[in-house]
Amino acid sequence: MENLQFRKAIAKDLPFIWEILKNAISRRKKDGSNQWQDGYPNPNVIEADLAKGCGFVLLHGEAIVGYSAILINDEPEYTRLEGQWLSDGDFVVFHRVAISQEYLGKGLAKKMFLYIENFARQHKINSVKADTNFDNPAMLALFEKLGYHYCGQVYFRGSPRRAYEKLLKP
């Protein structure tokens, strides 16, 4: 898919981001997943992302077609990993990856992963870490396909999640 852009989200993007996330929450429920069925994420979480400057949108032309939060060295739960990370240095972590309902199946989640990896390289960071529910087969397959290594499990809001890391070539 051509004409894609990845940029920091701004306040006026919030309604579009929330619409994408609401639909993703509904899809997770329809798929029988427990992920995102506890009131998270919600508009307050997105507002906090925007305030911290860690919200990013994927654009197709002018349309917002994806969202993710990207942080550097900012995930306290990762210090409590039950398992072993591949590295101990600086890392980029991403959360809340979601693609617009109308753009599903076009490889945009993969494109977003690649933009996130590029973000890490631009910040001279060679480690990308992320996690997902045990019952999110699409995300689990994407981690596998893009060379992320399963490192163990972490817990968010009392639920176990599979944690992954990818070491990037500088």
C-alpha positions as CSV (number, residue, x, y, z in Angstrom):
1,M,0.0,0.0,0.0
2,E,1.4,3.3,-1.1
3,N,1.1,6.8,0.3
4,L,1.7,5.8,4.0
5,Q,3.0,8.1,6.6
6,F,3.8,7.6,10.3
7,R,3.8,10.6,12.6
8,K,3.3,11.7,16.2
9,A,-0.4,12.0,17.0
10,I,-1.9,15.4,17.9
11,A,-4.9,16.3,20.0
12,K,-7.3,16.6,17.0
13,D,-6.5,13.0,16.1
14,L,-8.1,11.7,19.3
15,P,-11.6,11.0,18.0
16,F,-10.2,9.0,15.0
17,I,-7.8,7.1,17.2
18,W,-10.6,6.3,19.7
19,E,-12.8,5.1,16.9
20,I,-10.1,2.7,15.6
21,L,-9.5,1.4,19.2
22,K,-13.2,1.0,19.9
23,N,-13.6,-1.2,16.8
24,A,-10.5,-3.2,17.7
25,I,-11.9,-3.7,21.2
26,S,-15.1,-5.0,19.6
27,R,-13.2,-7.3,17.3
28,R,-11.2,-8.8,20.2
29,K,-14.5,-9.5,22.0
30,K,-16.1,-11.0,18.9
31,D,-13.0,-13.2,18.5
32,G,-13.5,-14.5,22.1
33,S,-10.5,-12.8,23.4
34,N,-10.1,-11.4,26.9
35,Q,-7.7,-8.7,25.7
36,W,-9.0,-5.1,26.0
37,Q,-12.3,-6.2,27.7
38,D,-11.7,-4.5,31.0
39,G,-12.2,-0.9,30.1
40,Y,-8.7,-0.5,28.8
41,P,-7.7,1.2,26.6
42,N,-10.1,4.2,26.8
43,P,-10.0,7.8,25.8
44,N,-8.2,8.8,29.0
45,V,-5.4,6.4,28.1
46,I,-5.1,8.0,24.6
47,E,-5.2,11.5,26.1
48,A,-2.3,10.5,28.4
49,D,-0.4,9.1,25.4
50,L,-0.8,12.4,23.5
51,A,0.2,14.4,26.6
52,K,3.4,12.3,26.9
53,G,4.1,12.6,23.2
54,C,4.1,8.8,22.8
55,G,1.0,8.4,20.6
56,F,1.7,7.7,16.9
57,V,-0.7,7.4,13.9
58,L,-0.3,5.6,10.6
59,L,-1.8,7.7,7.7
60,H,-3.0,6.6,4.3
61,G,-3.1,9.9,2.5
62,E,-5.0,12.1,5.0
63,A,-6.9,9.2,6.7
64,I,-5.7,7.9,10.1
65,V,-5.6,4.1,9.6
66,G,-3.6,2.9,12.6
67,Y,-2.4,3.8,16.1
68,S,0.3,2.8,18.5
69,A,1.9,4.2,21.6
70,I,5.7,4.1,21.4
71,L,7.9,4.7,24.5
72,I,11.6,4.5,25.3
73,N,12.7,2.5,28.4
74,D,9.2,3.1,29.9
75,E,7.5,-0.1,30.9
76,P,7.8,-0.9,34.6
77,E,6.1,-4.3,34.2
78,Y,9.0,-5.5,32.0
79,T,11.3,-5.5,35.0
80,R,9.2,-8.3,36.4
81,L,9.4,-10.6,33.3
82,E,9.0,-14.2,34.1
83,G,11.6,-15.3,31.7
84,Q,14.7,-13.7,30.1
85,W,15.0,-10.7,27.8
86,L,17.5,-10.9,25.0
87,S,19.2,-7.7,26.1
88,D,19.4,-5.4,29.2
89,G,20.1,-2.0,27.6
90,D,17.8,0.7,26.2
91,F,14.7,-0.4,24.4
92,V,11.7,0.9,22.6
93,V,8.3,-0.6,23.7
94,F,5.0,-0.3,21.8
95,H,1.5,-0.8,23.0
96,R,-2.1,-0.4,21.8
97,V,-1.5,-1.3,18.2
98,A,-4.7,-1.1,16.2
99,I,-5.6,-0.8,12.5
100,S,-8.8,0.8,11.2
101,Q,-11.6,-1.6,10.4
102,E,-11.7,-0.5,6.8
103,Y,-8.0,-1.2,6.3
104,L,-7.7,-4.7,7.9
105,G,-6.0,-7.4,5.9
106,K,-3.7,-5.0,3.9
107,G,-0.5,-5.6,5.8
108,L,-0.7,-2.3,7.8
109,A,0.1,-3.8,11.2
110,K,3.3,-5.2,9.7
111,K,4.1,-1.7,8.2
112,M,3.5,-0.2,11.6
113,F,6.0,-2.6,13.2
114,L,8.5,-1.6,10.6
115,Y,8.0,2.1,11.3
116,I,8.4,1.4,15.0
117,E,11.6,-0.5,14.4
118,N,12.8,2.5,12.3
119,F,11.9,4.8,15.2
120,A,14.1,2.7,17.4
121,R,17.0,2.9,14.9
122,Q,16.6,6.7,14.6
123,H,17.0,6.9,18.4
124,K,20.1,4.6,18.3
125,I,18.3,1.8,20.1
126,N,18.7,-1.8,19.0
127,S,16.0,-3.5,21.1
128,V,12.2,-3.4,20.5
129,K,10.0,-5.1,23.2
130,A,6.3,-5.7,23.2
131,D,3.6,-8.0,24.6
132,T,0.2,-9.3,23.7
133,N,-2.5,-11.6,25.1
134,F,-2.1,-15.3,24.8
135,D,-5.4,-15.3,22.8
136,N,-4.4,-12.8,20.1
137,P,-3.3,-15.1,17.2
138,A,-2.9,-12.3,14.6
139,M,-0.4,-10.4,16.8
140,L,1.4,-13.6,17.9
141,A,1.8,-14.6,14.2
142,L,3.1,-11.1,13.4
143,F,5.7,-11.3,16.1
144,E,6.8,-14.6,14.8
145,K,6.8,-13.5,11.1
146,L,8.9,-10.4,11.9
147,G,11.6,-12.1,13.9
148,Y,10.5,-11.3,17.5
149,H,11.6,-13.8,20.1
150,Y,9.3,-15.0,22.9
151,C,11.0,-14.1,26.2
152,G,8.5,-15.0,28.8
153,Q,5.4,-13.5,30.4
154,V,4.5,-10.3,32.0
155,Y,1.3,-9.2,33.8
156,F,-1.0,-6.3,33.2
157,R,-4.0,-5.6,35.3
158,G,-3.6,-9.1,36.7
159,S,-3.6,-10.9,33.3
160,P,-0.6,-12.8,31.9
161,R,0.7,-11.6,28.5
162,R,3.4,-13.0,26.2
163,A,6.4,-10.8,26.0
164,Y,8.6,-10.5,22.9
165,E,11.9,-8.8,22.0
166,K,13.6,-8.1,18.7
167,L,17.2,-7.1,18.4
168,L,17.8,-4.8,15.5
169,K,20.9,-4.6,13.4
170,P,22.4,-1.1,13.7
